[in-house]
Amino acid sequence: MKSLRLAISAAVSTLALGIGTVAAEPVKIAFLTPKTGPLAFIGAMYDPTINFVQQPFNEAAGETGNKIDITVYDDSGTTQGAADRFKQAIADGARVFVGAGTSPLAAQNLADIQRWNQRNAEDPAMLLIVGAEGSNFIGADCSFYSFHFTTTPFIRQNALAKVMKEDGSLGEKVYSLQPDYTMGREMEAATTHNAETYGYKVAGTTRHDVFKIKDFSPFIEKARSEAPNTIFTASSGSDLQLILQAASSSGLKARFAGMFLDEPGNLAAAGEAALHNYDAQIFNAEAGGEAGEKYRAAFNAAAGRDPVAFMNNSVLTLNMLGAAVAALPKADKVAVNDLVKSLETVKVDWPLGTLSMRADDHQVQLPLVISMVSKDAKDKIDGTDMGFKPVKVLSAEETSVPVSAECKMKRP
C-alpha cells in the first residue's frame, strides 16, 4: 500500500516517492478557480493550500522524484471564463486540471475535458473536482478522466441526520431551506428521502435565490410557522450568514444543520446566532487529536489562518494527487492514463482516518466530523470565542454511499 503523509507531519521528508521515480518534466497542473467576481471568496479559500502542499512535496522529491507544477487560472466564476482558461491552460501544456469552483463551473470543466479527449485520444487530460458537490459527477456524468474529491449533499445530510438522531438533537419535525441550484435541490431531496430512516417528518421545503436576497426574514417566518426542530440547509457564504442572523432576530428555536458553516468569516458574521448549530466537516482539528492539531498548527503557521471548509478538500486532493504521481515508475513524462490508474489505488493518511479513491465511480472515500458550534470548542474560529465542538467522527466506511446505477464508466 502506497501512502502519503500530510505535508505538515514529521514524515514529510520521507514521502512515499517510490523507488527510482524520476521525470524529466514536472506534472503541469492547472488550478481553475474564481479569483475575481462575486465568487472570488471561493478562490481565496484555495490560495494558501497550493504551496502548502506543492513546496514540501517538491523539496522531498529533490532530484530523484517526480515534481508537480501548479498554476492558478482565474475563471472569474463564469462558465465562459472556465472555458477560456481551459483553452489557455491546455496551450500552456497542462493535462491535469483541478476544478475548484461551483457545480456549474465543474460541469464546464468536465465538458471541456471530454471534448478535448474525444479529439485527442492519444493526449488525454484529467479533472480533479475539489468543491462541486453535485451527485451527477459520480452518477450520469462519471468518467474515467474525472475524480470527485468532496462529498455530495446526500452524503452530508445522511451523516448529519444519523448523528443528530443518535444524540437526540434532530427532533421529530425538520424543514428544508435551500439555495435554488443543484446542490440545494439535492439537499432537499436527501432530507425528504431520509425521513423514514431517521424517523422525522418534513414540515416544509423552501428554496431561495443565490446571493441576491438581503433580507431572509420572510423565509425564516415561513419556517417558524411550521415549528421545526431542525432546519437542513446547503446555503453558504453571505446567504448563510444572513439566514442565521434573521433566525436569531426572530427568536427561532430550531437548530440549523448544514454543510458550510465553517467557511471563513461565517462565525464572525453570524455571531452568537451560530451557536448550537450543526455542521458536517471534512476536517476538525480537535477531532483529529494530535495529528489534527499538528496539521492545524502547521497550516496556520504557513498561511496565517486555520484550514477550514474547502481548504481541506484542496489539501487532501493535492496530497492524493502527489501520492499518485510519486507511485508511478520512472518515465520521461508522466502519462495521464497511468496517473489516473495510480490515483485509483493510492491511500493517504488524514488526521481523521485513511483517504482512498473508489475506482468504480472515482468518489473519494473520506471520514466526516459532525460538529456543533460551541464556546466549549478547543479551537476558536474567526477571532471569536466560538468554534466547532466535535460530536462524532464517522469513518470513511460509515459515510460511504453505494455507487450510482447511473454511473457507466468507460475505461480505455
C-alpha positions in Angstrom: 0.0 0.0 0.0 1.4 3.4 -1.0 0.7 6.1 1.5 1.5 9.8 1.6 1.7 11.6 4.9 0.4 15.1 5.1 2.9 17.8 4.4 2.6 19.0 8.0 3.7 15.8 9.5 7.2 15.0 10.7 7.5 12.5 7.9 7.2 15.0 5.1 10.8 14.4 4.1 10.1 10.7 3.6 7.0 11.0 1.3 6.2 7.8 -0.5 8.1 8.6 -3.6 8.6 5.1 -4.8 12.0 3.6 -5.8 13.7 5.2 -8.8 10.9 7.5 -9.8 12.2 10.3 -12.0 10.6 12.6 -14.6 12.3 14.9 -17.0 9.2 17.2 -16.9 7.1 18.1 -13.9 3.4 17.3 -13.9 1.8 20.5 -15.0 -1.4 21.1 -13.1 -4.0 23.9 -14.0 -5.9 25.0 -10.9 -9.1 26.6 -12.2 -10.9 28.8 -9.6 -12.7 32.2 -9.3 -10.2 34.8 -8.3 -12.3 37.8 -9.3 -16.0 38.5 -9.5 -18.7 37.6 -6.9 -17.3 34.2 -6.3 -13.8 35.4 -5.6 -14.2 34.2 -2.0 -14.0 30.7 -3.3 -10.6 31.2 -4.9 -9.4 32.9 -1.8 -10.0 29.8 0.2 -7.8 27.8 -2.1 -4.8 30.2 -2.3 -3.0 29.1 0.8 -3.4 25.4 0.1 -1.3 25.2 -3.0 2.2 26.0 -1.8 1.4 24.3 1.5 1.4 21.0 -0.4 3.4 21.8 -3.5 6.6 23.2 -1.9 7.3 20.4 0.6 6.4 17.8 -1.9 8.8 19.1 -4.5 11.5 19.6 -1.8 11.1 16.0 -0.8 11.2 14.9 -4.4 14.6 16.6 -5.0 16.5 15.4 -8.0 15.3 11.8 -7.9 11.5 12.1 -7.9 8.6 13.5 -9.9 7.7 17.1 -9.2 4.4 19.0 -9.6 4.0 22.4 -11.1 0.6 24.1 -10.2 -0.5 27.2 -11.9 -3.7 29.1 -10.9 -6.1 30.3 -13.6 -8.8 32.7 -12.8 -12.1 31.6 -14.3 -13.9 34.7 -12.8 -16.7 32.4 -11.6 -18.3 32.1 -15.0 -18.7 29.2 -17.4 -17.3 31.3 -20.2 -14.3 32.2 -18.1 -13.8 28.5 -17.2 -13.9 27.5 -20.9 -11.4 30.3 -21.8 -9.0 29.4 -19.0 -9.2 25.7 -20.0 -8.0 26.6 -23.5 -5.2 28.8 -22.1 -4.0 26.0 -19.8 -4.1 23.4 -22.5 -2.0 25.7 -24.7 0.4 26.1 -21.7 0.9 22.3 -21.6 -1.4 21.3 -18.7 -3.1 18.0 -18.9 -4.1 17.7 -15.2 -6.9 20.1 -14.1 -8.2 20.9 -10.7 -11.8 22.3 -10.9 -12.1 24.4 -7.8 -15.4 26.1 -8.3 -19.2 25.6 -8.1 -21.1 22.7 -9.8 -21.8 24.8 -13.0 -18.1 25.6 -13.3 -17.1 21.9 -12.7 -19.7 20.9 -15.3 -18.0 23.2 -17.8 -14.6 21.9 -16.8 -15.7 18.3 -17.4 -17.4 19.2 -20.7 -14.1 20.8 -21.9 -12.1 17.7 -20.7 -14.5 15.4 -22.6 -14.3 17.4 -25.8 -10.5 17.5 -25.6 -10.2 13.8 -25.0 -12.6 12.9 -27.9 -10.4 14.9 -30.3 -7.0 14.0 -28.7 -7.4 10.4 -27.5 -3.6 9.9 -27.5 -3.1 13.0 -25.4 -5.9 13.0 -22.8 -6.5 15.4 -19.9 -8.0 14.6 -16.5 -10.0 16.6 -14.0 -10.0 16.6 -10.2 -13.2 18.2 -8.8 -12.4 19.8 -5.5 -15.5 21.6 -4.3 -18.5 20.9 -6.5 -20.9 18.6 -4.6 -23.3 17.7 -7.4 -24.1 13.9 -7.4 -24.0 13.9 -11.2 -20.2 13.9 -11.2 -20.3 10.4 -9.7 -23.6 9.5 -11.4 -24.6 10.0 -15.0 -21.5 12.2 -15.7 -18.9 9.9 -14.0 -15.8 9.5 -16.2 -12.5 7.6 -16.2 -10.9 11.0 -16.6 -12.6 12.8 -13.6 -12.4 12.4 -9.9 -14.6 13.7 -7.1 -12.7 14.9 -4.0 -15.6 16.1 -1.9 -18.9 14.8 -0.6 -22.4 15.2 -2.0 -25.5 16.6 -0.2 -26.7 13.0 0.2 -23.5 12.1 2.0 -23.5 15.1 4.3 -27.3 15.1 5.0 -27.2 11.4 5.8 -24.3 11.9 8.2 -25.9 14.9 9.9 -29.2 13.1 10.4 -27.6 10.0 11.6 -25.5 11.7 14.3 -28.3 14.2 15.4 -30.7 11.3 15.7 -28.2 9.4 17.9 -27.6 12.4 20.2 -31.2 13.4 20.5 -30.9 16.8 18.8 -32.7 16.0 15.5 -36.3 16.1 16.7 -39.4 14.9 15.0 -40.0 17.8 12.6 -37.5 19.1 10.1 -37.5 21.8 7.5 -35.6 22.2 4.3 -34.3 25.7 3.4 -32.1 25.5 0.3 -30.3 27.6 -2.3 -32.1 27.2 -5.6 -29.5 25.3 -7.6 -28.2 21.8 -8.0 -26.7 21.4 -4.5 -29.7 22.8 -2.7 -32.1 20.7 -4.7 -30.1 17.6 -3.8 -30.0 18.6 -0.1 -33.8 18.9 -0.2 -34.1 15.5 -1.9 -31.8 13.9 0.7 -33.8 15.5 3.5 -37.0 14.1 2.1 -35.5 10.7 1.3 -34.1 10.1 4.7 -37.3 11.0 6.7 -38.4 7.4 7.2 -34.8 6.2 8.0 -34.3 8.7 10.8 -37.9 9.0 12.0 -38.7 12.6 11.3 -41.4 14.4 9.4 -40.5 17.1 6.7 -42.7 20.0 7.8 -41.9 22.1 4.7 -39.4 23.0 2.0 -38.3 26.3 0.6 -35.7 27.5 -1.9 -34.1 30.9 -2.2 -32.2 32.7 -4.9 -28.4 32.6 -4.5 -26.5 35.7 -3.3 -29.4 38.0 -4.3 -31.5 38.2 -1.1 -30.7 40.8 1.5 -33.5 40.1 4.0 -34.2 36.4 4.8 -36.8 37.2 7.5 -39.8 36.1 5.2 -38.1 32.7 4.7 -37.4 32.4 8.5 -41.0 33.3 9.3 -42.3 30.7 6.9 -40.1 28.1 8.5 -41.0 29.2 12.0 -44.7 28.8 11.3 -44.1 25.0 10.9 -42.3 24.8 14.3 -39.4 22.5 13.1 -36.8 21.2 15.5 -34.1 21.2 12.8 -33.6 23.1 9.5 -31.3 21.4 7.0 -29.6 23.8 4.6 -26.9 23.8 1.9 -26.7 27.6 1.9 -23.3 29.2 2.1 -21.4 32.4 2.2 -23.3 35.6 2.8 -26.6 33.8 2.3 -25.9 31.5 5.3 -24.8 34.5 7.4 -28.0 36.4 6.7 -30.1 33.3 7.3 -28.6 32.8 10.8 -28.9 36.5 11.7 -32.5 36.6 10.6 -33.2 33.4 12.6 -31.6 34.9 15.7 -33.6 38.1 15.4 -36.9 36.2 15.0 -36.3 34.1 18.1 -36.5 30.9 16.0 -35.7 27.9 18.3 -34.8 25.4 15.6 -31.2 24.2 15.1 -29.6 24.5 11.7 -27.8 21.6 10.2 -25.6 22.3 7.2 -22.5 21.9 5.1 -20.7 25.2 5.0 -20.9 26.9 8.4 -17.2 26.5 8.7 -16.4 28.7 5.7 -14.1 31.6 6.6 -15.9 34.5 8.3 -19.2 32.8 8.9 -19.0 32.6 12.7 -17.7 36.2 13.0 -20.6 37.4 10.8 -23.3 35.4 12.4 -22.1 35.9 16.0 -24.0 34.0 18.7 -26.7 33.2 16.2 -24.3 30.4 15.1 -24.3 28.7 18.5 -25.6 25.2 18.8 -26.0 24.7 15.1 -24.5 21.6 13.4 -22.0 21.3 10.6 -20.7 18.3 8.6 -17.0 18.9 8.3 -14.2 17.5 6.2 -11.7 18.3 9.0 -11.8 19.3 12.6 -8.5 19.7 14.5 -10.0 18.8 17.9 -11.5 15.6 16.4 -8.2 14.7 14.8 -6.3 14.6 18.1 -2.5 15.1 18.0 -2.4 14.7 14.2 -5.2 17.1 13.7 -3.6 19.8 15.9 -0.2 19.4 14.2 -1.9 19.9 10.8 -3.9 22.9 12.0 -0.8 24.5 13.6 1.4 23.9 10.5 -1.2 25.3 8.2 -1.8 28.3 10.4 2.0 29.0 10.5 2.2 28.8 6.8 -1.0 30.6 5.8 -1.8 32.7 8.9 -5.2 31.0 9.2 -6.7 27.7 10.2 -7.6 25.2 7.4 -11.4 25.4 7.2 -14.1 24.3 4.8 -12.9 23.6 1.2 -9.3 24.4 2.1 -9.1 20.9 3.4 -10.6 19.5 0.2 -7.8 21.1 -1.7 -5.1 19.9 0.7 -6.3 16.3 0.6 -6.8 16.4 -3.2 -3.3 17.7 -3.9 -1.8 15.2 -1.4 -3.6 12.3 -3.1 -2.5 13.5 -6.5 1.0 13.8 -5.2 0.9 10.3 -3.9 -0.3 9.1 -7.3 2.5 10.9 -9.0 5.0 9.5 -6.6 3.8 6.0 -7.0 4.5 5.9 -10.8 7.5 4.1 -12.2 10.4 6.0 -13.9 9.3 7.9 -17.0 10.5 10.9 -19.0 6.9 12.3 -18.9 4.0 11.2 -16.7 1.2 9.8 -18.8 -2.3 10.8 -17.9 -3.7 7.3 -18.3 -1.1 5.9 -15.9 -1.8 8.8 -13.4 -5.5 8.0 -13.5 -4.9 4.4 -12.6 -2.4 5.3 -9.9 -4.9 7.7 -8.3 -7.4 4.9 -8.2 -5.2 2.8 -5.9 -3.3 5.2 -3.6 -4.2 5.6 0.1 -3.3 8.7 2.0 -3.2 9.4 5.7 -5.5 12.1 7.0 -5.9 13.2 10.7 -9.3 11.6 10.8 -8.5 8.4 9.0 -7.4 6.9 5.7 -8.4 8.5 2.4 -8.8 6.4 -0.7 -10.5 6.6 -4.1 -13.2 4.3 -5.2 -12.3 3.0 -8.7 -15.9 2.3 -9.7 -17.0 5.9 -9.8 -14.0 7.9 -8.7 -15.6 9.1 -5.5 -13.2 9.8 -2.7 -13.8 7.8 0.4 -13.3 10.0 3.4 -14.4 10.4 7.0 -16.6 13.3 8.2 -16.8 15.1 11.5 -20.3 16.2 12.8 -19.7 19.2 14.9 -21.7 21.7 16.9 -20.9 25.4 17.2 -19.9 26.0 20.8 -17.9 28.2 23.1 -16.5 25.0 24.6 -14.7 24.1 21.4 -10.9 23.8 21.8 -10.0 25.8 18.7 -11.7 29.2 18.3 -12.6 30.4 14.8 -12.6 33.8 13.1 -11.3 35.7 16.1 -14.5 34.8 18.1 -14.9 32.8 21.3 -16.7 30.1 19.4 -15.5 27.0 17.5 -16.7 23.6 16.3 -17.0 21.1 19.0 -16.8 17.6 17.6 -19.9 15.5 18.3 -18.9 12.4 16.4 -16.4 11.3 13.7 -17.8 9.0 11.1 -15.3 6.7 9.3 -15.0 6.6 5.5 -16.9 3.3 5.6 -19.8 4.9 7.6 -20.1 7.9 5.2 -19.8 5.9 2.0 -22.9 5.6 -0.2 -23.4 3.0 -2.9 -22.2 3.5 -6.4 -25.0 5.1 -8.5 -26.6 2.9 -11.1 -26.3 5.9 -13.4 -22.5 5.7 -13.5 -21.5 3.8 -16.6 -17.8 4.5 -16.6 -16.0 3.6 -19.8 -12.3 2.7 -19.4 -9.8 2.9 -22.2 
